[in-house]
Structures are given as structure tokens and as C-alpha cells.
């Protein structure tokens, strides 16, 4: 503030000095010249303040080092190695390379550490930026850990990477070359770059399965459900509940009251009918505010449960089903389904996969 006042004082003195020091009449040209100098001084002062703020902002956004990145995500990479069989050294090296040790625009803005693009199966949040082509679609995650989990799923659920899992988990060189062969990157030097990072930071030490994990342990492992114990669920199995004063038939599923949308239903009309707020419908049914009701939609009037009924421990995904539709069918919160199955938010699973619901 002292600098600001002193500069203002300087501006005032310079103007006053010009007014009183001159012995000539104040012609229009002289007044304009004084005003020009005044505006110039104000402009210089504004630029100075802007630069000061810019420097302060840059200092507040310091880049993290590669060593800090490794310390932050080492245990996550080890955990994924135990769950999916991908060497922790490879995962870390890819994260370092693809995200610039977590400093890239994509990592900062979208928590995407592996440069994974949207692809047709992605229904989660997105982030657009120029890459190989202009305005490309990338996956956006709530947490960086979700990006690590999605990276593991990306490699394990695509057939072209299947041969990698025949390679020893300690053979990081073969894994690096295999990733290039499978088409993970178009950079011809991709294997060499990964190997160089692994050897520079001694990342191969984390590929030893006896390496002591600080947080990972066996936490997060998904206990698979056998298809033989899965009982298909349909809307016909919903129990008929009371008939509302408006004449609408209500149902219950997993101990939660619900309705089936009919022609003419909107969230505003339902809110008036049931004495609820529109935001409650969105929240109870995991819906966006711009969602438009369709005939036959399952709409819950209460919060969905954290797990399905005991007789439905799991669900075999059918063609065309989404996590959202499965969530509505069983009355289980979407986020819980993602978490129970160790899936990143927004990912859609292929037909035939069995999801854990309890």
C-alpha cells in the first residue's frame, strides 16, 4: 500500500507541478498533454500491480518434483499391481511420463494422469483439449486415484493388451516394449522413455510383491461373485405398495418407495404431488438437473440403499445396461456400486460382467 500511495503522490505532484510551474496560458493542447501524462502514469501503475499479482499467483502454484510424485502415488501403484497384475514400476513411469509428474494441464484440470481419452464406453465427466487432433475428449476424474484405477481397467479389459499379462511382473523392459507393440503410444521411443524413468528412480523395487506397502495391503480387492448365485432382477419383482391420494400406484424395492413414470410426468409435477423438492428427486435417483423424465423410468421417493437385498448379491450385466440403470433396478446408490467393484466413476462395464451389489 505504501508503494501505491507514493506512486499516486508522484502522479499528483507531477500534474500540479505542470499546472503551476508554467508561465503560459493553459491552452487546450497543454491540458491534453497533461492528461496524457496522467493516463500514462496510471497505466504504468496498473501494469505494475498486475505483474505483482501474477508473480504471487505463480509462486502459489509451484510444480511438484518427480520424487514427490513417486512418494504420493507409489502405494496406489503397488495396490493396483496386487489387484490387476500390472507392474507398479510401469504404472508409475507411465504416470510420470504422461502427466509430467502430475504437473500437466490434463492432470491438474481433470486428474487424468495417463492421457486416457473418452472412447465410446465413457459416460463420466469430460475435459477437452488439443492433442493429436484439436479439441479432443479426455476422461475427467474426481480424484487422481480414480485415474490410476481406470488405467488398470483400461489395460486389463482390452484384448490387445492381454499378451502383456503373460510377461513376468518383474520384467519391466518387456512390459515397456509390449505397451508400444499394443499401440498404447505412437511415440517410437516410448519404451526407452519408460525404461529410463524406471531405472533413474529405481522404480523396479516396487515390483517385488514382498515390498512392504504402507497403505495398500489387500484393501480394495473385489471378492468376485459367481454367476451361479446371481438371480436376475426385473421390474415385475417390485412389490405393490399403497396407492397415493392422487390415485398413483406406488411400489417398493429394497425397502424403498418408488413410482414408475407415466406420460406427462415432470419433476416439478411430482414435487407438487408428493410434497418434495425437485433436488430431492435428482439426489435420490443419481440424476443430473437437466435429465428429462421418460415413460417407464424408475423414480425413488427416498434415498437408495448402500447395498442390494440379500437375495441379490450380484448382477450379470446385460447388453445395453448401464451402471445407472442397474442402480435403479436394485435400489443401490451408483457411487456404492462403483466402489464395491473398484471401478472409476463414470466407467461403463461390458455385457457379461458380474457386478457385486453387497
C-alpha positions as CSV (number, residue, x, y, z in Angstrom):
1,X,0.0,0.0,0.0
2,X,2.9,2.4,0.8
3,X,4.3,2.0,-2.7
4,X,0.8,2.6,-4.2
5,X,0.3,5.9,-2.2
6,X,3.8,7.1,-3.1
7,X,3.2,6.5,-6.8
8,X,-0.2,8.3,-6.5
9,X,1.6,11.2,-4.8
10,X,4.1,11.3,-7.5
11,X,1.4,11.5,-10.2
12,X,-0.4,14.2,-8.3
13,X,2.8,16.3,-7.8
14,X,3.8,15.9,-11.4
15,X,0.4,17.2,-12.6
16,X,0.2,20.1,-10.1
17,X,3.8,21.0,-10.9
18,X,3.0,21.3,-14.5
19,X,-0.1,23.5,-13.8
20,X,1.7,26.0,-11.5
21,X,5.2,26.0,-12.9
22,X,4.1,27.0,-16.4
23,X,4.1,30.7,-17.2
24,X,2.0,30.3,-20.3
25,X,-1.8,30.3,-20.5
26,X,-3.4,26.9,-20.2
27,X,-4.2,26.3,-23.8
28,X,-6.2,23.2,-24.8
29,X,-3.0,21.5,-26.2
30,X,-1.3,21.9,-22.8
31,X,-4.2,20.4,-20.9
32,X,-4.4,17.5,-23.3
33,X,-0.6,16.8,-22.8
34,X,-1.0,16.9,-19.0
35,X,-4.0,14.5,-19.2
36,X,-1.9,12.2,-21.5
37,X,0.9,12.0,-18.9
38,X,-1.6,11.4,-16.1
39,X,-3.2,8.5,-18.0
40,X,0.2,7.1,-18.8
41,X,1.2,7.1,-15.2
42,X,-2.0,5.4,-14.1
43,X,-1.4,2.8,-16.9
44,X,2.1,2.1,-15.6
45,X,0.8,1.8,-12.1
46,X,-1.9,-0.8,-13.1
47,X,0.6,-2.8,-15.1
48,X,2.9,-2.9,-12.1
49,X,0.2,-4.1,-9.8
50,X,-0.9,-6.8,-12.4
51,X,2.6,-8.2,-12.6
52,X,2.9,-8.3,-8.8
53,X,-0.3,-10.4,-8.6
54,X,0.9,-12.6,-11.5
55,X,4.2,-13.4,-9.7
56,X,2.3,-14.1,-6.4
57,X,0.0,-16.4,-8.2
58,X,2.8,-18.3,-9.9
59,X,4.6,-18.7,-6.6
60,X,1.4,-20.2,-5.1
61,X,1.3,-22.9,-7.9
62,X,4.6,-24.5,-7.5
63,X,5.4,-27.6,-9.6
64,X,5.9,-30.8,-7.7
65,X,9.1,-32.8,-8.3
66,X,9.2,-36.3,-9.7
67,X,10.4,-37.6,-6.3
68,X,7.4,-36.0,-4.6
69,X,5.1,-37.6,-7.3
70,X,6.6,-41.0,-6.6
71,X,6.1,-40.6,-2.8
72,X,2.5,-39.5,-3.4
73,X,1.4,-42.3,-5.8
74,X,3.8,-45.2,-5.1
75,X,1.4,-47.0,-2.8
76,X,-1.5,-46.5,-5.2
77,X,0.6,-48.1,-8.0
78,X,1.5,-51.0,-5.7
79,X,-2.1,-51.5,-4.7
80,X,-3.1,-51.7,-8.4
81,X,-0.3,-54.2,-9.1
82,X,-1.7,-56.6,-6.5
83,X,-5.2,-56.2,-7.8
84,X,-4.6,-56.3,-11.5
85,X,-1.1,-57.7,-12.1
86,X,0.4,-54.6,-13.8
87,X,4.0,-53.8,-12.6
88,X,4.0,-50.8,-10.2
89,X,7.1,-49.6,-11.9
90,X,5.3,-49.4,-15.3
91,X,2.3,-47.7,-13.8
92,X,4.4,-45.1,-12.0
93,X,6.7,-44.5,-15.1
94,X,3.6,-44.0,-17.3
95,X,2.1,-41.6,-14.8
96,X,5.3,-39.6,-14.6
97,X,5.7,-39.5,-18.4
98,X,2.1,-38.9,-19.4
99,X,1.4,-36.3,-16.7
100,X,4.7,-34.5,-16.4
101,X,4.9,-35.8,-12.8
102,X,1.4,-34.5,-12.1
103,X,2.1,-31.0,-13.4
104,X,0.4,-31.3,-16.9
105,X,-2.7,-29.3,-17.7
106,X,-4.7,-32.6,-18.0
107,X,-3.5,-33.8,-14.6
108,X,-4.2,-30.5,-12.9
109,X,-7.6,-29.8,-14.5
110,X,-9.0,-33.3,-15.0
111,X,-7.0,-35.6,-12.6
112,X,-6.1,-37.6,-15.7
113,X,-2.6,-38.9,-15.2
114,X,-2.4,-41.3,-18.1
115,X,-3.8,-39.3,-21.0
116,X,-6.8,-41.7,-21.4
117,X,-9.3,-40.4,-23.9
118,X,-13.1,-40.8,-23.6
119,X,-13.8,-43.6,-26.1
120,X,-17.4,-44.7,-26.7
121,X,-17.9,-46.5,-23.4
122,X,-17.2,-43.5,-21.2
123,X,-20.2,-41.8,-19.7
124,X,-18.4,-39.8,-17.0
125,X,-17.2,-36.2,-16.9
126,X,-15.0,-35.0,-19.8
127,X,-12.3,-32.5,-20.4
128,X,-11.5,-31.1,-23.9
129,X,-8.0,-30.0,-25.1
130,X,-5.9,-30.2,-28.2
131,X,-3.7,-33.3,-28.6
132,X,-3.1,-35.3,-31.7
133,X,-6.2,-33.5,-33.0
134,X,-7.9,-30.3,-32.0
135,X,-10.4,-30.3,-29.2
136,X,-10.1,-34.0,-28.2
137,X,-12.2,-35.6,-25.4
138,X,-10.4,-36.8,-22.3
139,X,-11.8,-38.5,-19.3
140,X,-12.1,-36.4,-16.2
141,X,-11.9,-37.9,-12.7
142,X,-12.9,-36.7,-9.2
143,X,-9.6,-38.0,-7.7
144,X,-6.2,-38.9,-9.2
145,X,-6.6,-42.4,-7.7
146,X,-9.6,-42.9,-10.0
147,X,-7.3,-42.3,-12.9
148,X,-4.9,-45.0,-11.6
149,X,-7.8,-47.5,-11.3
150,X,-9.1,-46.6,-14.7
151,X,-5.6,-47.1,-16.2
152,X,-5.6,-50.7,-14.7
153,X,-9.0,-51.4,-16.1
154,X,-8.0,-49.9,-19.5
155,X,-5.2,-52.4,-19.8
156,X,-7.0,-55.5,-18.4
157,X,-10.3,-55.1,-20.3
158,X,-8.9,-54.6,-23.8
159,X,-7.9,-57.7,-25.7
160,X,-4.9,-56.1,-27.5
161,X,-3.1,-55.9,-24.1
162,X,-3.8,-59.4,-23.0
163,X,-0.4,-60.8,-24.0
164,X,1.3,-58.5,-21.6
165,X,-0.1,-60.5,-18.6
166,X,2.0,-63.5,-19.8
167,X,5.1,-61.5,-19.1
168,X,6.8,-61.7,-15.7
169,X,5.7,-58.9,-13.4
170,X,9.4,-58.1,-12.7
171,X,10.3,-57.8,-16.4
172,X,9.6,-54.1,-16.8
173,X,11.6,-53.9,-20.1
174,X,9.4,-56.4,-21.8
175,X,6.3,-54.6,-20.4
176,X,7.5,-51.3,-21.8
177,X,8.1,-52.7,-25.2
178,X,4.8,-54.6,-25.1
179,X,2.9,-51.4,-24.4
180,X,4.4,-49.9,-27.6
181,X,3.6,-53.0,-29.6
182,X,0.0,-53.0,-28.4
183,X,-0.4,-49.4,-29.6
184,X,-0.6,-47.5,-26.2
185,X,1.6,-44.7,-27.7
186,X,2.5,-43.6,-31.1
187,X,5.9,-42.4,-29.9
188,X,8.6,-44.8,-31.3
189,X,10.8,-44.0,-28.3
190,X,8.1,-44.8,-25.7
191,X,9.7,-48.0,-24.3
192,X,13.1,-46.3,-23.9
193,X,11.5,-43.3,-22.1
194,X,9.7,-45.6,-19.7
195,X,12.8,-47.8,-19.0
196,X,14.9,-44.6,-18.5
197,X,12.4,-43.3,-15.9
198,X,12.2,-46.7,-14.1
199,X,16.0,-47.1,-13.9
200,X,16.6,-43.4,-12.9
201,X,14.3,-43.5,-10.0
202,X,14.7,-47.2,-9.1
203,X,11.0,-47.9,-9.6
204,X,11.6,-51.7,-10.1
205,X,12.0,-52.1,-6.4
206,X,8.2,-51.7,-6.1
207,X,7.6,-54.7,-8.4
208,X,8.7,-57.1,-5.7
209,X,5.5,-58.4,-4.2
210,X,7.1,-58.7,-0.8
211,X,7.7,-55.0,-0.8
212,X,6.0,-53.6,2.3
213,X,3.0,-51.5,1.4
214,X,2.2,-48.6,3.8
215,X,-1.5,-48.3,3.0
216,X,-2.3,-50.7,0.2
217,X,-2.3,-54.1,1.8
218,X,-5.2,-56.2,0.5
219,X,-7.7,-53.3,1.0
220,X,-9.8,-52.7,-2.0
221,X,-9.7,-56.2,-3.5
222,X,-13.0,-57.2,-5.0
223,X,-14.5,-60.5,-4.0
224,X,-15.9,-61.9,-7.2
225,X,-19.4,-63.1,-7.4
226,X,-20.1,-66.4,-9.2
227,X,-22.7,-66.2,-11.9
228,X,-24.4,-69.3,-10.5
229,X,-25.6,-67.3,-7.4
230,X,-26.9,-64.4,-9.4
231,X,-30.6,-64.1,-9.5
232,X,-31.9,-61.8,-12.3
233,X,-33.9,-58.8,-11.2
234,X,-36.9,-57.3,-13.1
235,X,-39.4,-54.5,-12.5
236,X,-42.1,-57.2,-12.2
237,X,-40.5,-58.2,-8.9
238,X,-41.2,-54.8,-7.3
239,X,-43.8,-55.1,-4.5
240,X,-47.0,-53.1,-4.9
241,X,-47.3,-50.6,-2.1
242,X,-50.1,-48.1,-1.2
243,X,-52.0,-46.1,-3.8
244,X,-51.3,-42.4,-3.3
245,X,-54.3,-40.0,-2.8
246,X,-53.7,-38.8,-6.3
247,X,-54.5,-42.3,-7.5
248,X,-51.0,-43.2,-8.5
249,X,-49.8,-46.7,-7.7
250,X,-46.6,-46.8,-5.6
251,X,-44.1,-49.7,-5.3
252,X,-41.3,-50.7,-3.0
253,X,-37.9,-52.2,-3.9
254,X,-35.1,-52.9,-1.5
255,X,-37.2,-51.4,1.2
256,X,-37.6,-48.0,-0.7
257,X,-40.7,-46.4,-2.0
258,X,-40.8,-45.7,-5.7
259,X,-43.0,-44.9,-8.7
260,X,-42.9,-45.7,-12.4
261,X,-43.1,-42.5,-14.5
262,X,-46.1,-42.2,-16.8
263,X,-46.9,-39.9,-19.7
264,X,-46.9,-36.2,-18.7
265,X,-44.7,-36.6,-15.6
266,X,-42.1,-34.0,-14.9
267,X,-40.1,-33.4,-11.7
268,X,-41.9,-30.2,-11.0
269,X,-45.3,-32.0,-11.1
270,X,-44.0,-34.9,-9.0
271,X,-42.6,-32.4,-6.4
272,X,-46.0,-30.9,-6.0
273,X,-47.8,-34.3,-5.9
274,X,-45.5,-35.7,-3.2
275,X,-44.6,-32.6,-1.3
276,X,-40.9,-32.9,-2.1
277,X,-38.3,-30.6,-3.7
278,X,-37.1,-31.3,-7.2
279,X,-33.5,-31.5,-6.0
280,X,-34.5,-34.5,-3.8
281,X,-35.6,-36.4,-6.9
282,X,-32.3,-35.7,-8.5
283,X,-30.3,-36.7,-5.5
284,X,-32.3,-39.8,-4.6
285,X,-32.0,-41.1,-8.2
286,X,-28.4,-40.0,-9.0
287,X,-29.7,-37.8,-11.8
288,X,-28.3,-34.6,-13.4
289,X,-30.5,-31.5,-13.1
290,X,-31.0,-31.4,-16.9
291,X,-32.4,-35.0,-17.0
292,X,-35.8,-35.3,-18.7
293,X,-38.2,-37.9,-17.4
294,X,-39.2,-40.7,-19.7
295,X,-42.2,-43.1,-19.6
296,X,-41.2,-46.2,-17.6
297,X,-38.4,-44.5,-15.5
298,X,-38.0,-45.9,-12.0
299,X,-38.1,-42.9,-9.7
300,X,-37.3,-43.4,-5.9
301,X,-39.0,-41.2,-3.3
302,X,-36.4,-41.9,-0.7
303,X,-32.6,-42.4,-0.7
304,X,-31.4,-45.6,-2.3
305,X,-29.5,-48.1,-0.1
306,X,-25.8,-48.8,0.2
307,X,-26.3,-52.4,-0.9
308,X,-28.9,-54.6,-2.5
309,X,-31.3,-57.0,-0.8
310,X,-29.7,-60.3,0.5
311,X,-31.2,-62.3,-2.3
312,X,-29.4,-60.2,-4.9
313,X,-25.6,-60.3,-4.0
314,X,-24.7,-59.5,-7.6
315,X,-25.9,-58.8,-11.1
316,X,-24.7,-60.0,-14.5
317,X,-24.6,-57.1,-16.9
318,X,-26.8,-57.4,-20.0
319,X,-26.4,-55.7,-23.3
320,X,-27.5,-52.1,-23.2
321,X,-27.4,-51.8,-19.4
322,X,-25.5,-49.1,-17.6
323,X,-24.4,-48.6,-14.0
324,X,-27.2,-46.1,-13.7
325,X,-29.9,-48.5,-14.9
326,X,-28.6,-51.2,-12.6
327,X,-28.5,-48.8,-9.7
328,X,-32.2,-48.0,-10.3
329,X,-33.2,-51.7,-10.8
330,X,-31.8,-52.7,-7.4
331,X,-32.2,-49.5,-5.4
332,X,-28.5,-49.2,-4.7
333,X,-26.6,-45.9,-4.9
334,X,-24.4,-45.6,-8.0
335,X,-21.4,-44.5,-6.1
336,X,-21.6,-47.6,-3.9
337,X,-21.7,-49.9,-7.0
338,X,-18.5,-48.2,-8.4
339,X,-16.8,-48.5,-5.0
340,X,-17.8,-52.1,-4.3
341,X,-16.5,-53.2,-7.7
342,X,-13.4,-51.0,-7.6
343,X,-14.5,-49.1,-10.7
344,X,-13.8,-45.4,-11.5
345,X,-16.7,-43.1,-11.5
346,X,-18.3,-42.9,-15.0
347,X,-16.9,-46.1,-16.5
348,X,-19.4,-48.4,-18.2
349,X,-18.9,-52.2,-18.0
350,X,-19.3,-54.7,-20.8
351,X,-22.1,-57.3,-21.1
352,X,-21.4,-60.5,-19.2
353,X,-19.5,-58.9,-16.3
354,X,-20.8,-59.7,-12.9
355,X,-21.1,-56.8,-10.5
356,X,-21.0,-57.1,-6.8
357,X,-24.1,-55.4,-5.1
358,X,-23.5,-56.4,-1.5
